[in-house]
């Protein structure tokens, strides 16, 4: 079966996020006054061939842990849907 894995990677809460800070500070300049904090991360999709959703999820977690995310500075979430 084919599955779509969506992996969202964001800086850990409490760590410096220079891109997020720059965007937050720029919001009032474009007339957006009600945004208190922005965090900037990455969104990655994987097309996975697997026997079931659990196997696809394991593949996505392995990719995130070993290649896509820096676990010291970033957190990630995985969502699996049938393709």
N, C-alpha and C positions, 0 to 999 in steps of 0.2 A: 504494500500500500504506500501511497505517497502522502506525506505530511508537510505542513508548513510550520517551521519553528520561527517564532518571533522573539528576539533577544533584545532586551532593553538594558543598557549599561549606563549607570549614573555614578558620579562621585559619591563617596560615602558621606553621610550627614556629618557635619562638623569639620570636614576637611575643606581647605581653601579651593574654591572653584572660580578661577580668574575669569573664565568666559561668562559664567553665570553672573558674576559681580558686574562685569562690563555691561551686560545686557540689562541687568536690573537698574544700573545707574543711567542707562540711556532711555529707559521707558518714559520718564517725565519730559524729555526733550521732544518726544513725538506725541505728547498729549495723553499718555497713559499714566495716571497718577495712583491707581489703586493696586499695583503689583508690588508686593513686599519682598519677594525673593524669586530668583530664577536659577535653576540648575540646568546645565547643558551637558548632554551625554550623547550616546550613540544608539542607533536602532539598526539591528542587523536581522536579515531574514535568511533562513536556510531551507532549501527544498531537500527533504530527507526521504529516502526509500527505506522503510522499516516494516517489520512484521505486524507491529501494533503501536498505539500511541505511547505506551510506556517505553518501548525501545527507542522511539524517535526522541522522546524527552531525555532519555539517558545520553543519546548522541549529542543533543544540543547542550546539555550540562557539561559534558566532557569538552566540547569545543569551547564553551565559554570559560571554563576553569583553566584549560591548558593553553588557549591561544587568544581568545577575544578580550577577556577582561583581566585587568591587573587587580587581583583580589586584595592586595594590600591597601589600595586606594579607591577601589570601585566595588559597587554591589551590582548584581544583575538579577533579572527575572526572565523566566522562559514561559512562553505560551505556545501550546501545540494545537493545531487545527488540522482536520483532514483536508487534503488538497483536492 
